[in-house]
Amino acid sequence: MNITEKEYRNNLLFYTILKDLLKCQLSEKKLMILQESIEQNNNLSCKKMKQLLSNDIVKESTRAYDDLMILLNLANDGNYNMWKELLLVSIELLLTKDLILEESKSYARVKYKEKIEKIKDKLSLEYDMSNLEYPYGQRVISSLLVFALTNIDRETEFILETSKNAIKVLNNNLKNIVQKYSININNMFMIIID
């Protein structure tokens, strides 16, 4: 496999944006405000966008503000459009993170209960080994759900019917950044989920 310098830099920027956005520890509401601010002010210059976002999202002289400034300072005149697109996708991914985690917990819990109910001897090695299925199952199903969410070639709908439209929009955005910037979304987002 031949990874170009451009692919490396683009994926590094995407991962850094995801990681820095996560470090900001913004609530769902603040993530949505950040997203709306970027979308509604898309025509602003890089400098003006940074000023707007630094004033709108968190209070100055806080750890969250410092973390947000690190995130904002990843943008420059050379990468500004890519930064905005990657940040918007990152926000969407973080907004779906809780859905993935809750879905994986629920699925793993059901599978764990099904297996435990079949074991008669609660003092057996089989019972002890079955107790690992719940935490391991959560990780496995989380990984599968991340792939289902970020797979740009997917043909099936997401877990919840109510999520369908939002997931379709996200999937179109993912396809866009994969094609434009050669981003490996599955791997980068899975690092964050882990």
VEXKOLPA-554860 format. One line per 3 residues: their letters; for each residue x, y, z of N, C-alpha, C, O. Coordinates in pm, 1 decimal, always signed. Layout:
a) X/Y/Z/X/Y/Z/X/Y/Z/X/Y/Z; ...
***
This chain:
mni) +84.5/-117.7/+0.0/+0.0/+0.0/+0.0/+89.1/+124.1/+0.0/+185.8/+133.1/+75.6; +55.1/+217.3/-84.7/+132.3/+339.7/-96.0/+50.2/+455.0/-38.5/-51.9/+493.8/-95.3; +94.6/+508.4/+72.7/+26.6/+620.5/+136.6/+102.0/+747.3/+100.1/+221.1/+761.4/+128.1
tek) +30.2/+838.5/+37.3/+94.0/+963.0/-3.9/+105.5/+1057.4/+115.9/+38.5/+1040.1/+217.7; +189.6/+1154.7/+101.3/+206.5/+1256.1/+206.4/+75.2/+1330.6/+229.5/+39.6/+1362.2/+343.0; +3.5/+1358.1/+120.1/-124.2/+1428.6/+129.4/-226.4/+1346.0/+209.2/-295.3/+1399.7/+295.9
eyr) -236.0/+1216.1/+179.9/-327.6/+1128.5/+254.4/-291.4/+1125.9/+402.7/-378.2/+1135.5/+489.5; -162.8/+1112.8/+429.8/-117.1/+1111.5/+568.1/-156.8/+1240.2/+639.4/-213.3/+1235.7/+748.6; -127.8/+1353.4/+579.0/-158.1/+1483.7/+639.8/-308.8/+1503.2/+658.3/-352.2/+1552.3/+762.4
nnl) -387.6/+1465.7/+559.9/-532.7/+1481.2/+569.7/-590.5/+1393.9/+681.6/-674.7/+1439.2/+759.2; -544.9/+1268.9/+689.1/-593.8/+1179.3/+794.1/-546.0/+1224.5/+931.2/-618.7/+1212.9/+1029.9; -425.0/+1275.4/+937.2/-373.8/+1328.6/+1062.9/-457.2/+1448.2/+1108.0/-490.1/+1459.7/+1226.1
lfy) -491.3/+1536.6/+1015.8/-576.0/+1651.0/+1049.7/-713.3/+1604.1/+1097.9/-764.8/+1655.0/+1197.4; -772.1/+1508.6/+1028.6/-902.8/+1457.7/+1067.6/-898.8/+1397.3/+1208.2/-984.3/+1426.5/+1291.8; -799.5/+1313.4/+1232.8/-786.7/+1252.6/+1365.5/-764.6/+1360.1/+1472.2/-823.4/+1353.4/+1580.2
til) -680.8/+1458.3/+1442.6/-652.5/+1564.9/+1538.5/-778.7/+1645.8/+1567.6/-804.4/+1681.6/+1682.6; -856.6/+1674.2/+1465.2/-982.9/+1745.7/+1485.5/-1075.9/+1663.8/+1574.3/-1133.0/+1716.1/+1670.0; -1090.9/+1536.5/+1543.0/-1175.9/+1449.1/+1625.8/-1129.0/+1447.4/+1770.7/-1208.7/+1463.6/+1863.1
kdl) -1000.3/+1427.9/+1789.3/-942.8/+1418.4/+1923.7/-957.8/+1550.2/+1999.6/-997.4/+1551.0/+2116.1; -926.2/+1660.7/+1933.5/-936.5/+1791.5/+1999.4/-1081.1/+1828.3/+2029.1/-1110.1/+1888.4/+2132.6; -1171.0/+1792.9/+1939.7/-1313.1/+1818.0/+1963.4/-1361.4/+1737.5/+2083.9/-1438.5/+1787.7/+2165.6
lkc) -1317.1/+1616.0/+2094.5/-1352.0/+1531.6/+2208.6/-1295.6/+1590.4/+2338.2/-1362.6/+1588.5/+2441.5; -1173.3/+1642.4/+2333.0/-1111.0/+1703.8/+2451.0/-1187.3/+1826.6/+2499.5/-1184.1/+1858.8/+2618.2; -1255.1/+1894.7/+2408.9/-1332.8/+2013.1/+2448.2/-1448.1/+1976.5/+2541.3/-1499.5/+2062.2/+2613.1
qls) -1488.4/+1851.5/+2540.3/-1597.3/+1801.1/+2624.9/-1721.9/+1888.9/+2615.1/-1780.7/+1928.0/+2715.9; -1759.6/+1917.9/+2493.4/-1878.3/+1999.1/+2470.3/-2003.2/+1913.1/+2485.8/-2005.9/+1797.6/+2443.4; -2103.7/+1969.0/+2545.4/-2231.3/+1899.1/+2557.6/-2292.1/+1883.2/+2418.8/-2247.4/+1945.5/+2322.5
ekk) -2392.9/+1800.1/+2410.3/-2462.7/+1780.9/+2283.6/-2515.2/+1915.0/+2230.8/-2505.5/+1944.7/+2111.7; -2570.4/+1994.1/+2321.2/-2624.2/+2124.9/+2282.1/-2513.6/+2215.3/+2226.7/-2533.6/+2283.2/+2126.0; -2398.0/+2216.2/+2291.8/-2288.0/+2301.5/+2245.7/-2230.5/+2251.1/+2113.1/-2189.3/+2330.4/+2028.6
lmi) -2228.2/+2119.2/+2095.8/-2184.6/+2064.2/+1967.0/-2278.9/+2110.5/+1856.0/-2235.6/+2145.4/+1746.2; -2406.9/+2110.0/+1886.5/-2505.5/+2153.9/+1787.9/-2493.5/+2303.6/+1759.6/-2511.3/+2346.6/+1645.6; -2463.8/+2382.6/+1861.5/-2442.3/+2526.5/+1842.2/-2318.9/+2549.0/+1754.7/-2320.8/+2632.0/+1663.8
lqe) -2212.9/+2475.5/+1782.4/-2090.5/+2485.1/+1702.6/-2120.6/+2451.2/+1556.6/-2078.6/+2521.9/+1465.0; -2192.3/+2344.0/+1537.3/-2229.2/+2300.3/+1402.5/-2312.1/+2407.1/+1330.0/-2283.3/+2441.1/+1215.2; -2413.1/+2458.6/+1396.1/-2498.7/+2561.1/+1336.3/-2420.5/+2688.3/+1305.0/-2441.2/+2750.2/+1200.6
sie) -2331.4/+2726.8/+1394.8/-2251.1/+2847.9/+1372.7/-2165.3/+2834.7/+1247.8/-2153.6/+2929.0/+1169.5; -2105.9/+2718.5/+1229.6/-2021.8/+2696.8/+1111.5/-2107.7/+2697.2/+985.1/-2072.9/+2761.3/+885.9; -2218.6/+2626.2/+989.2/-2305.0/+2616.7/+871.1/-2366.6/+2751.8/+833.7/-2374.6/+2785.4/+715.6
qnn) -2409.2/+2828.0/+931.6/-2475.6/+2955.9/+903.9/-2377.7/+3066.4/+864.2/-2417.2/+3165.9/+803.5; -2252.2/+3048.8/+898.1/-2151.8/+3151.0/+869.0/-2042.8/+3097.4/+777.1/-1926.1/+3134.6/+789.4; -2080.7/+3011.9/+687.4/-1987.8/+2941.9/+600.1/-1904.2/+3035.7/+512.8/-1795.1/+2998.7/+469.4
nls) -1953.2/+3154.2/+487.3/-1882.0/+3247.4/+399.3/-1778.6/+3333.8/+471.2/-1706.2/+3410.1/+407.2; -1771.3/+3322.4/+602.8/-1673.2/+3402.0/+677.4/-1531.5/+3357.2/+645.4/-1507.6/+3241.4/+611.0; -1439.6/+3449.2/+657.1/-1298.4/+3414.6/+640.8/-1254.7/+3328.2/+758.9/-1324.3/+3318.3/+859.9
ckk) -1141.1/+3267.8/+744.1/-1087.3/+3181.4/+850.2/-1073.6/+3259.7/+981.1/-1115.0/+3212.7/+1087.1; -1016.4/+3376.8/+972.6/-993.5/+3458.6/+1092.5/-1125.9/+3496.7/+1159.9/-1139.5/+3486.1/+1281.8; -1223.1/+3540.9/+1079.5/-1352.2/+3581.8/+1136.6/-1428.5/+3462.4/+1193.4/-1497.0/+3475.5/+1294.9
mkq) -1417.4/+3345.8/+1128.7/-1483.7/+3226.3/+1180.4/-1425.4/+3188.5/+1316.1/-1499.6/+3154.6/+1408.2; -1295.3/+3193.9/+1328.7/-1230.7/+3162.5/+1456.3/-1278.2/+3257.8/+1566.0/-1306.5/+3215.4/+1678.1; -1286.6/+3385.8/+1533.1/-1334.0/+3483.9/+1631.3/-1478.0/+3455.5/+1672.2/-1511.6/+3460.4/+1790.5
lls) -1561.7/+3426.1/+1575.2/-1702.5/+3396.6/+1602.8/-1715.5/+3273.9/+1693.4/-1786.3/+3277.1/+1794.1; -1647.6/+3167.7/+1656.9/-1659.7/+3042.3/+1732.9/-1599.3/+3053.3/+1872.2/-1650.3/+2994.2/+1967.3; -1492.4/+3127.9/+1883.9/-1430.4/+3140.8/+2016.5/-1518.7/+3220.5/+2112.2/-1506.9/+3205.3/+2233.7
ndi) -1606.5/+3304.5/+2059.5/-1695.7/+3383.8/+2143.8/-1828.7/+3315.2/+2172.0/-1891.7/+3342.1/+2274.3; -1871.9/+3227.3/+2082.8/-2006.7/+3168.8/+2091.5/-2017.8/+3041.1/+2174.0/-2124.8/+3013.8/+2228.3; -1914.5/+2964.1/+2185.2/-1928.3/+2826.4/+2233.0/-1903.1/+2810.5/+2382.9/-1987.2/+2755.0/+2453.7
vke) -1792.0/+2857.1/+2430.9/-1757.1/+2840.9/+2573.1/-1702.9/+2971.8/+2629.6/-1664.3/+3062.2/+2555.5; -1700.9/+2979.4/+2759.8/-1652.8/+3100.6/+2826.6/-1500.4/+3104.2/+2826.1/-1432.6/+3002.1/+2837.4; -1450.6/+3224.9/+2812.7/-1307.0/+3246.2/+2817.5/-1253.3/+3212.5/+2957.0/-1328.5/+3210.7/+3054.5
str) -1125.8/+3186.6/+2965.3/-1057.6/+3153.6/+3091.5/-1106.4/+3022.7/+3151.4/-1108.1/+3007.2/+3273.5; -1146.2/+2928.2/+3066.6/-1182.5/+2794.3/+3113.0/-1098.5/+2693.1/+3035.9/-1042.6/+2724.5/+2930.8; -1090.5/+2573.6/+3088.3/-1017.4/+2466.5/+3020.4/-1081.4/+2436.2/+2884.6/-1011.2/+2413.0/+2786.1
ayd) -1213.9/+2436.5/+2880.2/-1285.7/+2410.7/+2755.5/-1250.0/+2516.3/+2650.1/-1236.3/+2484.5/+2532.0; -1235.2/+2639.9/+2692.9/-1198.6/+2747.4/+2600.4/-1058.5/+2722.6/+2544.1/-1035.9/+2736.3/+2423.9; -966.0/+2686.6/+2630.8/-829.7/+2657.4/+2586.0/-828.7/+2542.2/+2484.8/-760.1/+2548.6/+2382.8
dlm) -905.4/+2437.3/+2514.3/-914.2/+2322.9/+2422.9/-979.4/+2362.7/+2290.5/-937.5/+2317.6/+2183.9; -1081.6/+2447.1/+2298.2/-1146.9/+2494.8/+2176.1/-1050.7/+2578.5/+2092.2/-1051.4/+2569.0/+1969.5; -969.5/+2659.0/+2156.2/-872.9/+2741.3/+2083.2/-770.7/+2653.1/+2010.3/-729.4/+2685.1/+1898.8
ill) -730.8/+2544.0/+2072.2/-639.5/+2450.2/+2004.8/-706.4/+2395.5/+1879.5/-644.4/+2387.8/+1773.4; -833.3/+2357.4/+1892.3/-910.1/+2306.7/+1778.5/-922.1/+2413.0/+1668.9/-900.6/+2383.7/+1551.3; -956.0/+2534.2/+1706.8/-972.6/+2642.2/+1609.3/-841.1/+2676.8/+1540.4/-840.2/+2712.7/+1422.6
nla) -731.9/+2666.5/+1612.2/-601.6/+2701.4/+1556.2/-546.9/+2596.6/+1459.3/-441.9/+2616.7/+1398.3; -618.3/+2485.0/+1445.2/-581.8/+2388.6/+1341.0/-615.4/+2443.4/+1202.6/-559.0/+2400.1/+1102.1; -707.7/+2539.1/+1198.6/-748.8/+2599.9/+1071.8/-652.9/+2710.3/+1032.0/-607.2/+2788.5/+1115.4
ndg) -623.4/+2715.2/+903.7/-545.1/+2825.4/+847.6/-598.2/+2853.1/+707.1/-683.2/+2779.4/+657.1; -549.6/+2956.0/+645.1/-600.8/+2992.8/+512.4/-582.5/+2880.9/+409.9/-661.4/+2869.3/+316.2; -480.1/+2799.6/+426.9/-453.5/+2691.5/+331.5/-545.0/+2570.9/+345.0/-572.5/+2503.1/+245.9
nyn) -592.7/+2542.8/+466.3/-674.8/+2423.0/+487.2/-816.3/+2455.6/+535.9/-888.7/+2366.0/+579.3; -855.1/+2579.3/+529.2/-978.5/+2626.5/+592.2/-1104.4/+2550.4/+548.1/-1182.9/+2507.3/+632.5; -1124.1/+2533.9/+417.3/-1243.9/+2463.4/+371.1/-1243.5/+2317.5/+415.1/-1346.1/+2265.1/+458.4
mwk) -1128.4/+2252.0/+403.9/-1117.8/+2113.4/+448.2/-1141.8/+2106.3/+598.9/-1213.5/+2017.5/+644.8; -1084.4/+2196.5/+675.8/-1101.4/+2199.6/+821.0/-1249.5/+2210.1/+857.3/-1297.2/+2138.7/+945.4; -1322.3/+2299.3/+789.3/-1466.1/+2314.3/+817.6/-1541.6/+2185.0/+787.7/-1623.8/+2140.3/+867.8
ell) -1513.4/+2125.8/+673.2/-1582.7/+2002.0/+636.5/-1550.2/+1888.7/+733.8/-1639.2/+1814.4/+775.0; -1423.8/+1875.9/+769.9/-1383.3/+1770.0/+862.8/-1439.9/+1794.9/+1002.0/-1478.0/+1700.6/+1071.4; -1445.6/+1920.7/+1042.8/-1501.7/+1952.9/+1173.9/-1651.0/+1921.9/+1177.4/-1700.2/+1867.4/+1276.2
lvs) -1723.4/+1955.6/+1071.7/-1867.1/+1926.4/+1068.2/-1893.8/+1776.3/+1072.2/-1985.6/+1731.7/+1141.0; -1815.7/+1698.9/+1000.0/-1830.7/+1553.0/+1004.4/-1793.2/+1500.3/+1142.8/-1858.6/+1409.7/+1194.5; -1690.3/+1555.6/+1201.9/-1648.6/+1514.5/+1336.2/-1758.0/+1540.5/+1438.7/-1782.3/+1458.1/+1526.9
iel) -1823.2/+1654.3/+1426.8/-1934.5/+1685.8/+1517.5/-2045.0/+1581.8/+1501.4/-2097.7/+1530.3/+1600.0; -2079.3/+1551.5/+1377.7/-2184.0/+1450.7/+1352.3/-2145.0/+1315.2/+1410.3/-2227.9/+1246.4/+1469.8; -2020.1/+1277.6/+1392.9/-1974.8/+1149.1/+1446.2/-1983.5/+1147.2/+1599.0/-2026.4/+1047.9/+1657.8
llt) -1943.0/+1255.9/+1662.2/-1950.5/+1260.5/+1808.5/-2095.1/+1261.3/+1856.8/-2125.7/+1207.7/+1963.3; -2183.1/+1321.6/+1778.9/-2324.6/+1319.8/+1816.1/-2385.0/+1179.6/+1802.8/-2484.6/+1148.8/+1868.2; -2326.0/+1095.5/+1719.7/-2374.9/+957.4/+1705.7/-2302.5/+860.8/+1799.6/-2344.9/+746.3/+1815.5
kdl) -2195.4/+905.5/+1860.8/-2115.3/+818.7/+1948.4/-2199.5/+756.7/+2060.2/-2190.4/+636.4/+2085.0; -2280.1/+836.5/+2126.6/-2362.8/+783.9/+2235.4/-2464.2/+682.7/+2185.1/-2493.0/+584.1/+2252.9; -2518.5/+706.8/+2066.2/-2611.2/+611.2/+2006.4/-2542.8/+476.7/+1986.8/-2599.2/+372.3/+2019.7
ile) -2421.8/+479.3/+1933.4/-2345.8/+356.2/+1910.7/-2318.3/+285.1/+2042.5/-2336.6/+163.8/+2052.7; -2274.4/+360.0/+2143.5/-2242.5/+298.4/+2271.9/-2366.1/+238.1/+2338.3/-2359.3/+128.6/+2394.1; -2477.5/+308.0/+2332.7/-2600.5/+255.7/+2393.1/-2653.4/+134.2/+2318.0/-2697.6/+37.1/+2379.5
esk) -2649.1/+139.6/+2187.2/-2692.3/+25.7/+2105.9/-2604.6/-96.4/+2134.8/-2654.9/-208.2/+2145.4; -2473.0/-74.6/+2147.5/-2383.4/-187.2/+2172.2/-2404.5/-245.7/+2311.0/-2398.9/-367.6/+2327.8; -2428.8/-161.0/+2411.2/-2457.1/-211.2/+2546.1/-2583.5/-295.4/+2546.6/-2586.8/-404.3/+2603.9
sya) -2686.1/-244.8/+2483.1/-2814.1/-315.2/+2480.2/-2800.3/-449.7/+2410.2/-2847.4/-551.2/+2461.5; -2737.6/-451.4/+2295.9/-2720.7/-575.0/+2220.6/-2638.1/-676.7/+2299.7/-2676.4/-793.2/+2310.9; -2525.8/-632.3/+2353.9/-2437.7/-722.6/+2429.7/-2507.8/-774.7/+2555.0/-2489.4/-890.6/+2592.1
rvk) -2587.3/-691.0/+2620.0/-2660.1/-733.2/+2740.0/-2760.2/-843.3/+2706.4/-2771.3/-941.1/+2780.3; -2831.9/-828.9/+2597.7/-2929.3/-931.2/+2555.8/-2858.1/-1061.8/+2525.7/-2902.6/-1167.4/+2570.6; -2749.7/-1057.3/+2451.6/-2673.9/-1178.2/+2416.8/-2614.9/-1244.5/+2541.4/-2614.3/-1367.0/+2553.0
yke) -2565.9/-1163.3/+2633.3/-2510.7/-1214.8/+2758.8/-2618.4/-1287.2/+2839.2/-2596.1/-1398.5/+2886.7; -2733.9/-1224.9/+2854.3/-2843.7/-1286.6/+2929.9/-2888.3/-1417.5/+2865.5/-2914.6/-1515.3/+2935.4; -2896.7/-1419.8/+2735.1/-2935.3/-1542.5/+2665.3/-2837.7/-1655.3/+2696.0/-2879.4/-1768.6/+2720.0
kie) -2710.6/-1625.5/+2695.5/-2609.3/-1729.4/+2720.8/-2610.4/-1773.1/+2866.8/-2605.2/-1892.7/+2895.2; -2617.1/-1677.7/+2959.9/-2613.9/-1709.6/+3102.8/-2734.7/-1795.4/+3143.4/-2721.5/-1886.0/+3225.7; -2850.2/-1767.2/+3086.6/-2971.8/-1843.3/+3120.6/-2960.9/-1989.1/+3083.2/-3029.0/-2072.5/+3142.8
kik) -2877.9/-2022.5/+2987.2/-2861.6/-2161.1/+2942.3/-2764.7/-2240.0/+3029.5/-2761.0/-2362.8/+3021.7; -2686.1/-2171.3/+3112.6/-2585.7/-2238.9/+3195.8/-2647.5/-2273.2/+3331.0/-2691.6/-2185.4/+3405.1; -2649.7/-2399.8/+3360.6/-2711.2/-2448.1/+3485.6/-2618.8/-2430.2/+3606.3/-2663.0/-2387.1/+3712.8
dkl) -2491.9/-2463.0/+3589.5/-2395.9/-2459.8/+3700.0/-2328.2/-2322.6/+3707.6/-2241.4/-2290.4/+3626.4; -2369.0/-2242.9/+3805.8/-2315.1/-2107.0/+3820.6/-2171.5/-2105.2/+3874.4/-2107.3/-2000.2/+3877.1; -2121.8/-2221.2/+3916.8/-1984.3/-2230.0/+3965.7/-1889.6/-2288.7/+3861.2/-1774.1/-2317.7/+3892.3
sle) -1936.0/-2306.2/+3740.7/-1855.7/-2369.7/+3636.4/-1763.1/-2269.3/+3567.2/-1782.4/-2148.0/+3574.7; -1663.3/-2323.8/+3500.7/-1571.9/-2243.2/+3421.4/-1647.2/-2178.3/+3304.7/-1618.3/-2065.0/+3266.3; -1742.4/-2250.4/+3250.0/-1822.8/-2197.1/+3140.3/-1896.6/-2069.6/+3184.4/-1905.1/-1972.8/+3108.9
ydm) -1949.3/-2071.0/+3306.5/-2019.5/-1953.7/+3359.0/-1921.6/-1836.6/+3376.7/-1951.9/-1722.9/+3340.5; -1803.3/-1867.0/+3433.2/-1701.8/-1763.0/+3452.6/-1658.4/-1702.0/+3318.7/-1644.0/-1580.3/+3307.0; -1638.1/-1786.2/+3219.7/-1596.0/-1738.7/+3088.3/-1707.8/-1657.5/+3021.2/-1680.8/-1564.0/+2945.8
snl) -1830.7/-1693.6/+3048.9/-1945.0/-1622.8/+2990.7/-1953.6/-1479.2/+3041.1/-2007.6/-1392.2/+2972.8; -1900.8/-1454.6/+3159.6/-1903.4/-1319.2/+3214.3/-1817.4/-1221.9/+3133.1/-1836.7/-1100.5/+3139.4; -1723.2/-1276.4/+3057.6/-1641.2/-1191.0/+2971.1/-1717.4/-1148.6/+2845.4/-1682.1/-1051.1/+2779.0
eyp) -1821.9/-1224.1/+2815.1/-1894.4/-1196.3/+2691.3/-1957.7/-1057.1/+2691.3/-1963.1/-992.1/+2586.8; -2004.5/-1011.5/+2804.3/-2070.4/-880.4/+2807.2/-1973.7/-766.6/+2772.7/-2001.3/-691.5/+2679.2; -1861.0/-750.6/+2844.3/-1772.1/-639.4/+2807.2/-1707.4/-658.3/+2669.6/-1692.4/-561.8/+2594.6
ygq) -1669.3/-781.3/+2636.5/-1609.3/-804.9/+2505.4/-1712.9/-785.2/+2395.4/-1683.2/-731.0/+2288.9; -1834.9/-830.1/+2423.2/-1943.1/-814.4/+2326.5/-1971.7/-668.1/+2296.9/-1999.3/-631.4/+2182.7; -1965.1/-584.8/+2400.1/-1986.2/-441.2/+2379.5/-1881.4/-384.2/+2284.2/-1913.5/-306.4/+2194.4
rvi) -1757.1/-423.4/+2304.4/-1650.1/-371.6/+2218.4/-1666.5/-420.3/+2074.5/-1648.3/-344.6/+1979.1; -1701.2/-547.8/+2061.3/-1716.9/-604.4/+1927.3/-1832.7/-538.6/+1853.6/-1817.9/-497.2/+1738.6; -1946.8/-528.9/+1918.7/-2061.9/-469.6/+1851.2/-2039.2/-320.3/+1826.2/-2085.8/-267.8/+1725.0
ssl) -1969.2/-251.3/+1915.4/-1934.2/-110.8/+1890.5/-1852.1/-98.3/+1763.2/-1876.4/-10.1/+1680.8; -1755.5/-186.7/+1747.9/-1671.2/-185.7/+1629.0/-1754.1/-211.3/+1503.6/-1736.3/-144.2/+1402.0; -1843.8/-307.4/+1511.1/-1929.6/-338.3/+1396.6/-2024.1/-222.0/+1364.3/-2049.1/-192.2/+1247.5
lvf) -2075.8/-157.1/+1468.1/-2165.6/-43.6/+1446.2/-2091.7/+76.0/+1388.7/-2145.9/+147.7/+1304.5; -1968.3/+98.5/+1433.4/-1888.3/+207.3/+1376.2/-1866.9/+180.4/+1227.8/-1877.7/+270.7/+1144.9; -1836.7/+55.8/+1195.8/-1818.7/+22.9/+1054.3/-1949.0/+43.1/+977.4/-1948.3/+97.8/+867.1
alt) -2060.9/-0.8/+1035.2/-2190.6/+17.1/+969.0/-2221.4/+165.0/+948.3/-2278.3/+203.5/+846.1; -2184.3/+246.3/+1044.1/-2211.1/+390.1/+1034.8/-2119.0/+459.5/+935.6/-2163.7/+544.7/+858.8; -1992.7/+424.5/+936.5/-1894.5/+498.2/+857.0/-1861.4/+432.0/+723.7/-1783.8/+487.9/+646.2
nid) -1917.0/+316.0/+694.7/-1892.5/+248.4/+567.9/-1963.6/+324.9/+456.5/-2086.6/+326.7/+451.3; -1888.4/+386.8/+369.3/-1949.8/+470.6/+265.7/-2017.7/+388.0/+157.2/-2094.5/+442.5/+77.9; -1991.0/+258.2/+151.9/-2053.5/+171.8/+51.4/-2174.2/+97.2/+106.2/-2228.4/+9.6/+38.7
ret) -2216.8/+130.1/+226.5/-2323.6/+55.2/+289.9/-2453.6/+68.7/+213.1/-2481.4/+172.2/+152.3; -2532.1/-36.8/+216.7/-2659.9/-36.8/+145.7/-2777.8/-50.2/+240.2/-2892.1/-29.2/+199.5; -2752.6/-84.5/+364.9/-2861.3/-103.1/+459.6/-2873.7/+18.3/+548.6/-2782.1/+99.9/+559.5
efi) -2989.9/+28.3/+612.4/-3013.3/+139.9/+702.2/-2949.3/+112.6/+837.7/-2910.0/+0.0/+868.1; -2939.8/+216.2/+917.0/-2880.7/+206.6/+1049.4/-2977.5/+138.8/+1144.7/-3090.4/+107.3/+1106.8; -2935.9/+116.9/+1263.6/-3008.6/+42.2/+1364.4/-3150.7/+93.2/+1385.5/-3246.4/+16.4/+1375.3
let) -3164.6/+218.3/+1413.9/-3293.7/+275.1/+1446.6/-3356.1/+342.4/+1324.5/-3290.2/+418.8/+1254.0; -3480.8/+313.6/+1301.2/-3552.7/+374.9/+1189.5/-3551.9/+527.7/+1200.7/-3541.9/+598.1/+1100.2; -3562.3/+577.4/+1323.1/-3565.4/+722.5/+1343.4/-3433.6/+789.4/+1307.7/-3429.7/+910.0/+1283.0
skn) -3327.2/+712.9/+1304.7/-3195.6/+768.5/+1272.4/-3170.2/+774.0/+1122.1/-3069.9/+830.0/+1078.0; -3259.8/+716.7/+1044.3/-3235.7/+696.9/+901.1/-3195.5/+824.7/+827.7/-3093.1/+825.4/+759.3; -3271.5/+930.7/+839.3/-3241.4/+1053.0/+764.3/-3109.9/+1115.8/+807.1/-3029.9/+1157.1/+723.1
aik) -3087.6/+1122.8/+936.9/-2962.0/+1181.2/+985.7/-2842.5/+1098.2/+940.3/-2738.3/+1153.1/+904.4; -2857.6/+967.0/+942.0/-2748.0/+879.1/+901.3/-2723.8/+891.4/+750.4/-2609.1/+885.9/+706.0; -2829.6/+907.8/+671.8/-2811.6/+926.2/+527.3/-2734.1/+1054.4/+498.3/-2645.1/+1054.8/+413.3
vln) -2766.6/+1161.7/+566.9/-2694.4/+1288.6/+548.9/-2548.8/+1270.8/+590.2/-2457.7/+1313.0/+518.9; -2527.6/+1208.2/+705.3/-2391.0/+1184.6/+751.3/-2316.0/+1098.8/+650.4/-2200.5/+1127.0/+618.4; -2381.0/+994.2/+600.1/-2315.9/+905.6/+504.1/-2275.8/+981.4/+378.0/-2168.1/+957.5/+323.5
nnl) -2360.2/+1071.9/+331.3/-2325.6/+1154.0/+214.0/-2206.7/+1244.2/+244.9/-2118.5/+1261.7/+160.8; -2203.9/+1301.6/+365.1/-2090.0/+1384.6/+405.5/-1962.3/+1302.5/+415.5/-1854.6/+1349.1/+378.3; -1974.8/+1179.9/+466.0/-1858.0/+1091.9/+475.8/-1804.2/+1058.7/+337.1/-1683.3/+1063.0/+314.3
kni) -1894.1/+1025.7/+244.5/-1852.1/+996.9/+107.0/-1777.4/+1116.1/+48.5/-1676.0/+1100.0/-19.5; -1828.1/+1234.5/+75.4/-1766.9/+1356.4/+24.0/-1623.0/+1372.8/+73.2/-1532.5/+1397.8/-6.4; -1602.2/+1358.8/+203.3/-1465.2/+1380.4/+253.5/-1371.7/+1264.9/+217.8/-1250.9/+1285.1/+204.6
vqk) -1426.1/+1144.3/+202.3/-1342.3/+1032.7/+157.7/-1293.9/+1059.6/+15.7/-1176.0/+1042.1/-14.9; -1385.4/+1102.0/-70.3/-1348.9/+1128.8/-209.6/-1257.6/+1250.4/-222.7/-1161.1/+1247.4/-299.0; -1287.1/+1355.7/-150.0/-1208.7/+1478.8/-162.0/-1072.3/+1470.6/-96.4/-973.3/+1520.4/-150.1
ysi) -1067.4/+1406.6/+21.9/-945.8/+1415.5/+103.1/-881.3/+1280.6/+136.6/-781.4/+1277.0/+208.4; -936.5/+1170.1/+86.2/-883.1/+1035.2/+112.1/-874.3/+1005.0/+262.0/-773.2/+954.4/+310.6; -981.3/+1036.8/+333.6/-985.5/+1012.9/+478.1/-1031.7/+870.0/+504.7/-1126.4/+822.4/+442.2
nin) -965.4/+802.4/+597.0/-1006.4/+668.0/+639.2/-1090.6/+683.1/+765.9/-1039.9/+673.6/+877.6; -1217.5/+706.2/+746.3/-1307.2/+738.7/+856.7/-1322.4/+624.5/+955.0/-1318.4/+646.2/+1076.1; -1339.9/+502.9/+904.8/-1360.6/+387.7/+994.3/-1252.6/+379.7/+1100.7/-1281.7/+372.4/+1220.1
nmf) -1129.3/+381.1/+1057.0/-1018.6/+363.8/+1151.3/-1003.7/+482.3/+1246.0/-980.4/+463.9/+1365.4; -1016.8/+602.5/+1193.9/-998.8/+720.5/+1279.2/-1108.3/+728.3/+1385.4/-1079.7/+756.4/+1501.8; -1231.2/+704.2/+1346.9/-1342.1/+713.3/+1443.0/-1335.8/+597.7/+1542.4/-1370.2/+615.5/+1659.2
mii) -1292.6/+480.0/+1498.3/-1283.2/+365.8/+1589.9/-1180.9/+393.8/+1698.7/-1199.5/+349.9/+1812.2; -1074.7/+464.7/+1668.2/-975.7/+502.0/+1769.4/-1043.7/+586.2/+1877.4/-1017.6/+567.7/+1996.2; -1130.0/+677.7/+1836.5/-1200.9/+764.6/+1928.9/-1300.3/+684.5/+2012.7/-1308.6/+704.8/+2133.8
id) -1375.3/+594.4/+1950.6/-1471.7/+511.3/+2023.3/-1401.4/+426.3/+2127.7/-1450.6/+411.2/+2239.5; -1285.5/+370.3/+2091.2/-1211.1/+287.6/+2186.6/-1168.2/+370.9/+2305.4/-1104.1/+319.4/+2397.0
***
